[in-house]
Amino acid sequence: MYEWMKNVRQVEPYVPGEQPKDSSVIKLNTNENPYPPSPKVINRKLELEKLRVYSDPEASKLVSALADYHGLDKSQVFVGVGSDDVLAMSFMTFFNSDRPILFPDITYSFYDVWAELLRIPYEKKALDESFSIVPEDYFGENGGIVFPNPNAPTCIYMPLDGVRKILDNNRDVVVIVDEAYIDYAGESALSLIDEYDNLLVVRTFSKSRSMAGLRIGYAMGDSELISALNNVKFSFNSYTMNYLQIELGVCSVEDDGYFREMIDKVKNTREWFCKELVRLGFSFPESATNFVFAAHDRVPAKDLFEAAKNEKIYLRYFNKPRIDNYLRITIGTDEEMKKLVEFFEKYILTY
Ligand SMILES: *Cc1c(COP(=O)(O)O)cnc(C)c1O
């Protein structure tokens, strides 16, 4: 025990899904997109000599592209190094009250890590038995609210009237809707930002845009929210977005046709795969995401998870209360999902 240790900030870090070095693994454990980024991104000629200089601290080109795409003003868009960075910045900026912030008990497991790290008091609100968010649970006094819609890892989408209920009962705190998976779901809360100046909608390029490795996320909301975020960002690190993120991010936004095509492909595979899961004896909430959250009626999730791993099929398993009999399965290509179904068939039959 060194003396300095008593001054160290103690945190229990978030544990991301495994990134195996072996490329023969069928990787269905971190909700990446099985398809490559847009050909426009892949074929973009880069001028890497530009790396000599600092990048544009405002990332204006990317901010403008996103603002145009969503029909917003540039002052309503903030970009960061993946939505994890945008969310962490948002926690730091908006959750500065003595009252606890609220989020679901089963949700993206980074939320309590940031709250702990930043010493933000928090309270978790239990999902109901069907794993749905109960809007009324968020009506009391609080220091802010954050939830993913669709929620992760439950894959359930809350229709906008639920989001609206939460907003109507929380006009004095910032409400963050983490829309990492919205492209696979229903209507976005983006349509509400003109009505609610306290609503921040956060998106990522990591899932539906197939660019998890590049690290781009963004937030949209009232220009006062965005300006507050920028003040914190510029107090922390001016050059969060580099030349590659800015240029390739713009290319992705400009290829809407490819983007929509890949979303449909994943949704079609999801539809087929869910039917197979039913046939195999799994039950699961209706998925509004690029993953399924499923439990088998006889075989424990942990056993399925470990056996799949031995067959080089990686799934995600959370050893946590209420969800320890569920597997989170990312939708891969048709071929990958067929291999998984074949594995399940064999394993379950002989279990
Ligand atoms: C994947 C994910 C994120 C983070 O994505 P980034 O890669 O950091 O953009 C944020 N929230 C939820 C709910 C996610 O599933």
The ligand as an SDF file (V2000), in Angstrom:
LIG
                    3D

 15 15  0  0  0  0  0  0  0  0999 V2000
  -23.1860    0.8960  -28.2160 C   0  0  0  0  0  0  0  0  0  0  0  0
  -23.8870    1.8250  -27.2870 C   0  0  0  0  0  0  0  0  0  0  0  0
  -23.3730    3.0920  -27.0000 C   0  0  0  0  0  0  0  0  0  0  0  0
  -21.9770    3.5240  -27.3400 C   0  0  0  0  0  0  0  0  0  0  0  0
  -21.6260    3.5660  -28.5940 O   0  0  0  0  0  0  0  0  0  0  0  0
  -20.3070    4.2790  -29.0960 P   0  0  0  0  0  0  0  0  0  0  0  0
  -19.5810    3.2130  -29.8080 O   0  0  0  0  0  0  0  0  0  0  0  0
  -19.5380    4.8340  -27.9430 O   0  0  0  0  0  0  0  0  0  0  0  0
  -20.8290    5.3420  -29.9670 O   0  0  0  0  0  0  0  0  0  0  0  0
  -24.1190    3.9480  -26.2120 C   0  0  0  0  0  0  0  0  0  0  0  0
  -25.2930    3.5820  -25.7020 N   0  0  0  0  0  0  0  0  0  0  0  0
  -25.8080    2.3620  -25.9320 C   0  0  0  0  0  0  0  0  0  0  0  0
  -27.1020    2.0080  -25.3140 C   0  0  0  0  0  0  0  0  0  0  0  0
  -25.1080    1.4530  -26.7190 C   0  0  0  0  0  0  0  0  0  0  0  0
  -25.5860    0.2260  -26.8900 O   0  0  0  0  0  0  0  0  0  0  0  0
  1  2  1  0
  2  3  1  0
  2 14  2  0
  3  4  1  0
  3 10  2  0
  4  5  1  0
  5  6  1  0
  6  7  2  0
  6  8  1  0
  6  9  1  0
 10 11  1  0
 11 12  2  0
 12 13  1  0
 12 14  1  0
 14 15  1  0
M  END
$$$$
